Amino acid sequence: MTHSEVHSQPQAAVSVGVARESDPRELRVAVVPDSVPALARLGVRVLVESGAGAGAWFPDSAYEQAGATIVRAGQASGADVIAGIGAPAPEQIARLRAGQAVIGLLRPLTRPELAGRLAAAGVTAISLDGLPRTVSRAQSMDALTSQASVAGYKAAVLAADHFGRFFPMLITAAGTSRPASVLVLGAGVAGLQAMGTARRLGAVVTGYDIRPETRDQIESVGARFLELGSVASGAGQGGYARALSADEQAAQQAELTAEVARFDVVITTAQVPGRRPPLLVSAEAVKGMRAGSVVVDLAASSLGGNVAGSAADQTVLTENGVRVIGAGNLAAQMPAAASVAYSHNIVALLAELIRDGALTIDPADEIQAGVVITHQGKVIHPQVAALLQPATGGVPQ
Ligand SMILES: NC(=O)c1ccc[n+]([C@@H]2O[C@H](COP(=O)([O-])OP(=O)(O)OC[C@H]3O[C@@H](n4cnc5c(N)ncnc54)[C@H](O)[C@@H]3O)[C@@H](O)[C@H]2O)c1
């Protein structure tokens, strides 16, 4: 087992810098004031850029009261470890020096070139998206889960907000309204939270996933499992879905087109790691929906989404009166709750990585093997390194 330390002095306190996120739409912050005492117990000194928590309603004064030091813009990047939500911006990377570490959701499988840049700068890149999620020791660090859960909740609330009718059945003197029918495609963390939330709002909820083992989970949140006959099990590695063949995708889309038309609201959450999100709801399926229906595509991104024509952070009203919401980064729309959960994940990760007062990198450890992307000038994560080879670069279809 090889241990290499980012720090030379084992007993020295580790400083963690919290920079303002570079994306103006990113309102979350990686460390909240409540986490500062927990980090201090690990021997961590927290440096927070002034205003870093403002978007999530955590003022500088709350960080100071918790024991953090407020620094000017740009100064957090001098810390031993820079904790963020998204990837650092090019100007932030330019300020980094060899031996520093960056922690965030860096998406190295879809942005391998960023890993290449960080490796070249001698920066240790630690990306929470690579966490081995079935390792029970890793669950408290699972930022994908904590953020997907927030996003799934928000997707259901957003759908209810845009739907011109009630979600619950209401019996009043002015008449009775039938409950909304909601279909959620993809039953991972976000999908199950969307189902549970829509159910709590009173809708009649149906859920579908390509992995048959999700049936019990869908039913446990009070939804009905939608069975499709066209595609065989889509279970892949590590509890994730596999990518479908072109024929399977076409068959799935055709079968879903008939199903989708029956629902008032469709929320899509399907993802396959390191791939473009699968297209589940075709243009024809959207055309078949009733006027006033709402579609929320949680998978909408620059790489495409689960719904034809959806785009991240854009809402489209189709000619047949269907509102298609490309949800983009929904966790950032609930910045306080999302930041609190993310910050707990960061504390748990640092508790794992700090040994004898120093950040200790051990790529042989099963958790670190997933999250440590670059170290000592090299891209050490095999999948990311493979993507940087000229012959295999780019995001697979
Ligand atoms: N502590 C743990 O053990 C733990 C924690 C979190 C997640 N997990 C597991 O990890 C897995 C992934 O969770 P996630 O929320 O990150 O998933 P994800 O965001 O990668 O994908 C969301 C869902 O989309 C589904 N999907 C993909 N392609 C599809 C298609 N063509 N049609 C329909 N559905 C499709 C996937 O099966 C998945 O359930 C799940 O098995 C989850 O239970 C385990």
The ligand as an SDF file (V2000), in Angstrom:
LIG
                    3D

 44 48  0  0  0  0  0  0  0  0999 V2000
  -26.0500    3.6160   -0.6020 N   0  0  0  0  0  0  0  0  0  0  0  0
  -26.3290    2.9390   -1.6760 C   0  0  0  0  0  0  0  0  0  0  0  0
  -26.2410    1.7400   -1.7160 O   0  0  0  0  0  0  0  0  0  0  0  0
  -26.7730    3.6980   -2.8640 C   0  0  0  0  0  0  0  0  0  0  0  0
  -26.8350    5.0860   -2.8060 C   0  0  0  0  0  0  0  0  0  0  0  0
  -27.2500    5.7720   -3.9370 C   0  0  0  0  0  0  0  0  0  0  0  0
  -27.6090    5.0820   -5.0650 C   0  0  0  0  0  0  0  0  0  0  0  0
  -27.5470    3.7450   -5.0770 N   0  0  0  0  0  0  0  0  0  0  0  0
  -27.9260    3.0010   -6.2460 C   0  0  0  0  0  0  0  0  0  0  0  0
  -27.1960    3.4810   -7.3490 O   0  0  0  0  0  0  0  0  0  0  0  0
  -27.9760    3.2980   -8.5140 C   0  0  0  0  0  0  0  0  0  0  0  0
  -28.0020    4.5560   -9.3100 C   0  0  0  0  0  0  0  0  0  0  0  0
  -28.7310    5.5810   -8.6400 O   0  0  0  0  0  0  0  0  0  0  0  0
  -28.8050    7.0350   -9.2640 P   0  0  0  0  0  0  0  0  0  0  0  0
  -29.9640    7.7130   -8.7010 O   0  0  0  0  0  0  0  0  0  0  0  0
  -27.5040    7.7130   -9.1990 O   0  0  0  0  0  0  0  0  0  0  0  0
  -29.0670    6.6790  -10.7720 O   0  0  0  0  0  0  0  0  0  0  0  0
  -28.7520    7.5180  -12.0620 P   0  0  0  0  0  0  0  0  0  0  0  0
  -28.9030    8.9790  -11.8010 O   0  0  0  0  0  0  0  0  0  0  0  0
  -27.5070    7.0180  -12.6850 O   0  0  0  0  0  0  0  0  0  0  0  0
  -29.9450    7.0660  -13.0240 O   0  0  0  0  0  0  0  0  0  0  0  0
  -31.2810    7.2860  -12.6470 C   0  0  0  0  0  0  0  0  0  0  0  0
  -32.0950    6.0850  -13.0310 C   0  0  0  0  0  0  0  0  0  0  0  0
  -32.2550    6.0380  -14.4490 O   0  0  0  0  0  0  0  0  0  0  0  0
  -32.4380    4.6940  -14.7800 C   0  0  0  0  0  0  0  0  0  0  0  0
  -32.3040    4.5080  -16.2240 N   0  0  0  0  0  0  0  0  0  0  0  0
  -31.1840    4.5590  -16.9890 C   0  0  0  0  0  0  0  0  0  0  0  0
  -31.4790    4.3150  -18.2740 N   0  0  0  0  0  0  0  0  0  0  0  0
  -32.8170    4.1000  -18.3220 C   0  0  0  0  0  0  0  0  0  0  0  0
  -33.7170    3.8080  -19.3800 C   0  0  0  0  0  0  0  0  0  0  0  0
  -33.3010    3.6680  -20.6490 N   0  0  0  0  0  0  0  0  0  0  0  0
  -35.0250    3.6620  -19.0740 N   0  0  0  0  0  0  0  0  0  0  0  0
  -35.4510    3.8000  -17.7950 C   0  0  0  0  0  0  0  0  0  0  0  0
  -34.6640    4.0750  -16.7700 N   0  0  0  0  0  0  0  0  0  0  0  0
  -33.3440    4.2320  -17.0190 C   0  0  0  0  0  0  0  0  0  0  0  0
  -31.3910    4.0000  -13.9460 C   0  0  0  0  0  0  0  0  0  0  0  0
  -31.6690    2.6110  -13.8060 O   0  0  0  0  0  0  0  0  0  0  0  0
  -31.4950    4.7620  -12.6340 C   0  0  0  0  0  0  0  0  0  0  0  0
  -32.3420    4.1210  -11.6960 O   0  0  0  0  0  0  0  0  0  0  0  0
  -29.2950    2.8090   -8.0380 C   0  0  0  0  0  0  0  0  0  0  0  0
  -29.2360    1.4130   -8.0890 O   0  0  0  0  0  0  0  0  0  0  0  0
  -29.3550    3.2470   -6.6260 C   0  0  0  0  0  0  0  0  0  0  0  0
  -30.2260    2.4630   -5.8500 O   0  0  0  0  0  0  0  0  0  0  0  0
  -27.1200    3.0310   -4.0020 C   0  0  0  0  0  0  0  0  0  0  0  0
  1  2  1  0
  2  3  2  0
  2  4  1  0
  4  5  1  0
  4 44  2  0
  5  6  2  0
  6  7  1  0
  7  8  2  0
  8  9  1  0
  8 44  1  0
  9 10  1  0
  9 42  1  0
 10 11  1  0
 11 12  1  0
 11 40  1  0
 12 13  1  0
 13 14  1  0
 14 15  2  0
 14 16  1  0
 14 17  1  0
 17 18  1  0
 18 19  2  0
 18 20  1  0
 18 21  1  0
 21 22  1  0
 22 23  1  0
 23 24  1  0
 23 38  1  0
 24 25  1  0
 25 26  1  0
 25 36  1  0
 26 27  1  0
 26 35  1  0
 27 28  2  0
 28 29  1  0
 29 30  1  0
 29 35  2  0
 30 31  1  0
 30 32  2  0
 32 33  1  0
 33 34  2  0
 34 35  1  0
 36 37  1  0
 36 38  1  0
 38 39  1  0
 40 41  1  0
 40 42  1  0
 42 43  1  0
M  CHG  2   8   1  16  -1
M  END
$$$$
